Amino acid sequence: MIELANLNPYNLELVDYKIIKLGNNLPPHSSSMFEYLIGSNGIFARAVRPGLEVIIPVELFTASIRGLEPIEPLVRLTPGRIPQQILIQMWKESCIAALAEPPLEITFHIHHVQEQWQLVIPEQTQSSGQCRATEYGLDSSYINATVEVHSHNRMAAFFSGADDADEGGFRIFAVLGKVTESSAEIICRVGVYRQFWHVPADWIFELPSFIVDVTVGGEKDDLISNFYSCSVAPSLLDDPIEL
Ligand SMILES: [Zn+2]
C-alpha cells in the first residue's frame, strides 16, 4: 500500500522526482499531482488518489543502472476491480443512447465512496461523436471520478483525438464501442496528467463474456510500446460541441 506522506500539503511539489537506491523501499508519495521514480530498469510516473494507485512506465532502460532498485509497474484499485453490475449498467445505458436517432454517445463517472464503487451518470451534452459532462467545479462528479467511461455508440472502441484532448487529470479512462452488437467492445488506459498507459480491461473491470477487450498489448512484457504522452492541446471546457 502506498501511503501519502504526512506532510503539509502546501509544501508538496506539484511534480516530484525520486531516485530509488538499491535496498530501499519506495518512499511515501509526496507530490500533489504525480512524481517520477527512477529505478534500475527505467523511469516511472506514480500517482495516488482515493481508490487508485498507479506506477506507469515512462521509459524502460535497455541496460540496467547499477546501484538502483528495479521498479514494478502497478495499477491497484481499492476495494478491488469495478463490479460487473456497474459495467453492465453502463452498457445498457449506452445501448439506449445508441438506439436514439441520431445515435448518441454517453459518459459515466465511477466514484470511490465509503470503500465502494458507485456509478454516476452526470449532467452532460451529447452528440453522435462526443459527450461531455457539464459541471467541472471542485465538488463536481467529474472531479470526483476515479474511473471515467464513455460510449462510442455503434462505432468501435478506441481513443480518438477528441478523447486525447478531453482526457486530462489522473484516473482510469475506458471506452465502450459497438454497444448494440452481440459482442460489445471495451478499451482501457491509465491517464496521469496526459501521460497514458494502456492496460488490459480485466485489470480494471470484472468483464462479462459479451464485452470483448480490444485494448492492444498492455501486458507487463510489452510495457513501453503502450506508453505515450499526449501533445494534443486540452479542449476548452466551454467549447460548444457539435450537435
Ligand atoms: Zn471517444
Boltz pocket constraint, residues with backbone or C-beta under 6 A from the ligand:
constraints:
  - pocket:
      binder: B
      contacts: [[A, 129], [A, 150], [A, 151], [A, 152], [A, 158], [A, 159], [A, 160], [A, 162], [A, 163], [A, 175]]
      max_distance: 6.0
